[in-house]
Amino acid sequence: MLEQAPKEKISAKTLELLRDKEVSKVIKTINDEYLYWDKVKYKTKDIDPQQLWQVVKMSRQFNYKQLKFGNYIFNYITTDYIQKLMHYFDMHIGGYIGAKSVIPEEEKMRYLVSSIMEEAISSSQIEGANTTRKKAKEMLRKEVKPKTKSEQMIVNNYLTIKHITQNRHEELTPEKLLFVHKLISCDTLDNKIEEGEFRNSNDIYVINYTNSEVVHTPPNHKEVNELINDLCKFFNTEDDKFVHPVLKAIIIHFMIGWIHPFTDGNGRTARALFYWYLLKKGYWLTEYLSISRIIQDTKNQYERAFLYTENDDNDLSYFITYNLKVMEKAFEALKHYIQQKQKENLQIANFVRIPNVNERQGQLLKLLFDEPEIIFNVKEVENRFAVSNYTARTDLKGLVDLGFLEAIQVNKVKQNFVRSKKFENLLLKYNIK
């Protein structure tokens, strides 16, 4: 639980400090980082911490913008830092010309398949799914039927993200939200009746499992329909109070977590709606970002961003600032990933020089070179490269005919493909080391 911030009355000294130029610099730093009392109190030695907090609070309250959902008021401000990052995302994640240069046109589909898998896995792991990335990706590529709840969560997330990308231009309605939840929670809840249904009781709490403390009590279940209707309106329409699309997506993410309309699966649903809104608004590169991978690595900060907002007058700027940092890290991670893949492409070019080997087959040979024990099947190749069943079969059969792969009959219909005993000798023949 958070330390409660002091609530002293504003004094003449507070107003004097607010006009001080040196104090203003400290306040700007605090607000750009958007720190709560538990960090602010250590930011100066020359001013009483409680007075500094009052100055910080006053500077924020002067600039508050308000949003209303049901009977609840939420506030936020757009600090210099927030505005700077929003412009950056407009140019690089939504801006077609700037963003286009990030991903090579010929590689788009391959990166897209990989990123959707990453997002599905990470979003599930945040909520407790217990499996390795390698095993999860193999399951998704080979379309292996999930055997555990963790695996089912990942498959559900994957299908949900694919559904959202295909229906990105649609408006949000309570019925569509329930459908998304049904997709995301299928066969993972204790009570199947609760899949795709709003909660009908108040026996729902967000618990800190390290000490069993209740950190969030959602609104009364009788308020859920009104709150969701307001959220759908916020998602679908623009009113006189313009809210930047990136901020709006983050606020939608927060509100699903705060309303907690479902008995379980709220976090996964919230992150799915975040993607949906950004894609709907033309931030097409979002599809390639694994936001949840970064959240998973900073899960404690993610949870505290929720708590800071709720504990400090429903000030959404804590949650906004955290999520903008996450998006920036995800974008940098994507650029790094693409640079690494481009280096790999230079190695793949050596395999493509082999007579009768196309680029997809070159990538398969590179995988066989790096991971001698890897096993392919037709379904995996279909999903890995987003190609037809016929193309996948043709690629694999071609590598068998060239001697790089051996086919192993699994049953009357299915075959697996493994690296052949002649693999290394064939590479030496073509001068590939």
FENKATA-V404394 format. One record per helix or strand. SS is the DSSP state (alpha for helix, beta for strand). FROM is the first residue (numbers start at 0). LEN is the number of residues. Records with the same first field share a line. If there is no record, write none. Layout:
# FENKATA-V404394
SS->FROM-LEN / FROM-LEN
This chain:
# FENKATA-V404394
alpha->11-8 / 20-13 / 36-4 / 48-13 / 79-15 / 95-5 / 104-22 / 132-10 / 148-18 / 173-12 / 191-3 / 220-16 / 244-15 / 265-15 / 283-5 / 290-7 / 298-13 / 316-36 / 358-12 / 377-8 / 388-13 / 422-7
beta->64-5 / 71-5 / 204-4 / 212-5 / 314-1 / 375-1 / 404-5 / 414-5
